[in-house]
Amino acid sequence: MDILQSINGSFQGSVIEMVTHSGPVAKAVLLLLFIFSIISWSIMFQKMLLFRKAKNQSKKFRKVFPRGGSLNNAYASSKILKGSHVANIFMSGYLDVVSLQKYRRKENSLSEDTGKFQVQDDLQALQRALDKAESQEISRFEKGLSFLATTGSTSPFIGLFGTVWGIMDAFRAIGIKGSASIGGVAPGISEALIATAAGLAAAIPAVIGYNHFNNKINIIASEMDEFSLEFISVVERSLMRKK
């Protein structure tokens, strides 16, 4: 820094100085990377709250189902715990079961064998409803993650563009002054390096956040699969007792 001060008193070498002394293209690059970074951090903060809420409310719901002994009690809890992925797929499955039961009550002239086929059909319909609800929940948790992936993959290249442009300016300064002194190339090189640093600063947290939340989604998907099997088992026992 002392060398820079001795060469050019107006250029102090600090980060703020490098940004303010950079050209319009470099400033546009830094502004774009700053916007990417702000949006990425906002998404990661929202996702952190979303996953925490889902985890806490799912724990509360699991205490009600199946130990509560009644699907009606579990349904009442699911309407309150709307942030829980487990409660949401239960609600979809429960409403599907209620709808099927209302439909089956109108068919009182079926034989016992036909009733067995009805149970199988109802369970298959329930499985489809749970699969659809699970897909919707996964989409809810994945919302916004594509932007993190985009930021992680494009920010280094945007920063690289700023780097190349800064080096071009540095060589242009050399050509104008006719010498390759440090004073002639220092501003352009500094501009190039700050663009590279900004690109990495935007990309690294986004990549880490994307991988972290993807892992969380995989865990949640496994939880929902496990709960779906448990819910179908409970409904199957209930239908078989009625037959």
N, C-alpha and C positions, 0 to 999 in steps of 0.2 A: 504493500500500500504506500509506503514511503517513496518508492520509485515512481509510482503513478502520480503522487502529489508533486514530486519534483519535476516531472515532465509536463504535466498539465494541471495547473492549479484549479481549474474549474471542474475537473473530474476527480472525485474523491475515492471512487472504487467501491462504495457501499452498494447494497442491493437496490436501495431506493434510487441512488444516482444512476445505476446501470439501467433501471427501468425508465427513468425520466429522460435520459440521454439517448435512449434507443429510438429507432425510426418508427414510422407509422405502421409498417408491416409487422415489426416485432411487437409493438404495443397491441396490435389486433390479435396476434397469436397469443400473447400473455392474457389478454382479456377473455378470449375464447376458452383457454385452459382454466382460467379462474372460474368462469361460469360452469364449466364441466365439473370442476372440483366442488363447488358449492352445492350443485344439484346432487352429486354423488353422495356427499356427506349427509345431505338432507334425507335422501332415500335410505341410507344406512341407519340413520337415527330412527326414522319411522319404522323400518323393519325390525330394529331392536325392540322397540316398544310393542310392535305387533306380535312378535314371537314370544316375548315375555308374557303378554296378556293371554295368548293362546295356551301357553304352558300352564300358567296358574289356574285358568278357568277349566282346563281339561282335567287337572287334578281334582278340582272340586266336583266336576261332573262324574268322574270315575268313582267317587265315594257314594254317589247315588245309584249308579248303574253298575252291576246288576244287584247290588246288595240291598237296594231300596225295596226290592221284591215286587215292584209294580212299574210297568212301563208308563203308566199315567203320571206317576211321581217324577220319573226321569224326564218325561216330556215337559212337565211344568218347569223343571230346572233348566232344560235346554233352551227354553224361551228367554230365560234370564241371562244365561251364559252364552251369548251370541258370539263372543270372541273365540270360543273353543271350537277347534276343528272337529273334535270328536262329537261334541254336542250338536253341531250343525249336520253332520252326516246321520246322526241318530234321528234328528228331527225329520229329515227327508225320508228316512226309512220308516219311521213311525207313521208319518202321514200316508205313506204308500200302503202300509199294513192296514190302517183304518179304512182306507178307500177300498181295498180288496175285501175286507170283511163285510163292508156294506153291500158290495156287489154279490158276495157269496150267500148272503142271507136271502137273496131273492131266488136262489136256486135250491129249493128244498126237496126236489124230486130226484136227486142224484143217488145212485147206488153207493155202497161202501167202497167198491173198487174205483169208481169214478172219483170219489172223495180223495183217495190216495193220490190220484193223478193231479187233483186240484192242489194238494199240498205242494207237490213238486213244482207245478206251474207258478204258484204263489211265491215260493222261495226263489225261483229263477227271476221273477219280476222284482222281488225285493233286492236281489243281488244287482240287477241292472240299475235300480234306483240308487243304491249305495255307491255303485261305481260312478254314476253320473255326479252324485254329490261330492265324491272324493275328487273327481276331476275339477269340479268348480272350486273346491277348497285349495287345491294345488295351484290353480290359476290365480287365486286371490293372494297366495303367499309369493308367487313368482312375479307379480305385477311390479314393474320398476327395475327388476334385476337385469333386464336386457340393456338398460341404459348404463348400468355398471359395467357390463361386458363391453359395450361400445366404448365407454370411456377408457377402460383398461387396454383395449386393443388399438385405439386411434390416437390417444394422447401422446404416446412416445413419438409417433410419426408427425403429429402436429408440432411438437417440440423440435423434432429433427428439421422440419421445414424452417422454423425460426433460426435454428443453428446454421443451416446452409445459407440462409439469407444474411445472417450476421457475418459469416465468413466472406460472402460476396462483397459486403460493404467494406470489410477489412482490406481485401485485395484492391478494391476500388480506391480506398484511401492511399494505399501504397502506390498505385499508379499515378494518382494526382500529385502526391508529394515527391515522388521519384525516389523514395527511400523506404526501406523496411524497418524503420525505427520502432521501438516499443510504443512511443507516443502516437504513432500513426495507426497502429493495429490494435492497441489495447481496447478502445471503446467497442470496436466491432467484434473482437473475440469475447469480450465480457458479455455483450449482447447475445452472442451465440450460446455461451455457456448458461446464461440465465434462462434462455428458452428451453434448453435441454433439461435443466433442473426442474423447471415448471412442469414440463411434460411428464417427467418421472414422478413428481410430487402428486400429480393428478391421477396417474395410472396405477401406482402401487397400492394405495388404499382401496381403489375401486376393485382391483383384482382380488385383493385379500377379502374384501367384503362380499364379492360375488361368490367366491369359493366357500366362504363361511356360511352364508345363507343358503346356498345350494345344499350343503351338508345338512343344515337344519331341516330343509324341505324333505330330504330323503328320510330323515328320522321321523318326521311327521307323517309321511306317506306310509311308512311301516306301521306306525301307531294306528292309522286309520284302517289299514288292511287287517290288522289284528283285531281291532274293535268290530269291524264288519263281520268277521267270522264268528265272533262271540255273540253279536246281535242276532245273526241268522240262526245260530244254535238255540238261543232263547226263544225266538219266534217259532222255530220248528217244533220244539218241545210243547209249546203252547198250542199249536195247531193240531199236533198229534193227540194231545189230551182231549181236545174238543171232538176229534173224529172218533 
